[in-house]
Amino acid sequence: ADMNTGMREVADDKFPKVVMVNTIKDLANDNRADIRNLLLTTDLVESKKIQERMAERRKEQSEIFNKLDKSITSDKGRELLKALTDARDVYGPVTNRVVALGVENKNAEAYAILTTEVRDAQKVYFDAIDEMIALQTKLVEEGAAKADEDYNNARNLMIALSLIAGILGIGLAVFVTRSITAPMNEALAAANS
């Protein structure tokens, strides 16, 4: 039961958190590229599409943050989630300013913020993401190691029980054989005398 519980915990709890945090990073990277694209485009239709994609990604990130908030229970995990949320709370508004300036074709001003405030906030945000990924990956590895240990213990127990059953079976066979052959030998000896 412990082995199955350990594997379920890795598969159903720990690994999905690694995937979720990596997804947050992927979405942030995609938005980062779209901010650049927004500043480079002069096409209003393309600009609108970029903004819609970014809004959709932010919505998806928010949903993931909500899932993480409900599923992370360790003190270290809660601490890192708070740091990640705080970093996002700084990074988001700064990137929103750049997007707003880009939409208004104030690209020089947007670029100035992008290369200073956004870059600094982005570093803190991505570092926080990487720390959360590292923790969740470590927890997956520990869970897998525990499941492996449980498997080895269960296998060794099964081998030991099989050996004991085999020895008991041999002992019982010898006992039954002797209980049958001993009276027959006595009867044979009595018949021969």
Secondary structure, DSSP 8 states (H G I E B T S, - for coil): -HHHHHHHHIIIIIHHHHHHHHHHHHHHHHHHHHHHHHHH---HHHHHHHHHHHHHHHHHHHHHHHHHHHH--SHHHHHHHHHHHHHHHHHHHHHHHHHHHHHTT-HHHHHHHIIIIIHHHHHHHHHHHHHHHHHHHHHHHHHHHHHHHHHHHHHHHHHHHHHHHHHHHHHHHHHHHHHHHHHHHHHHHHHH-
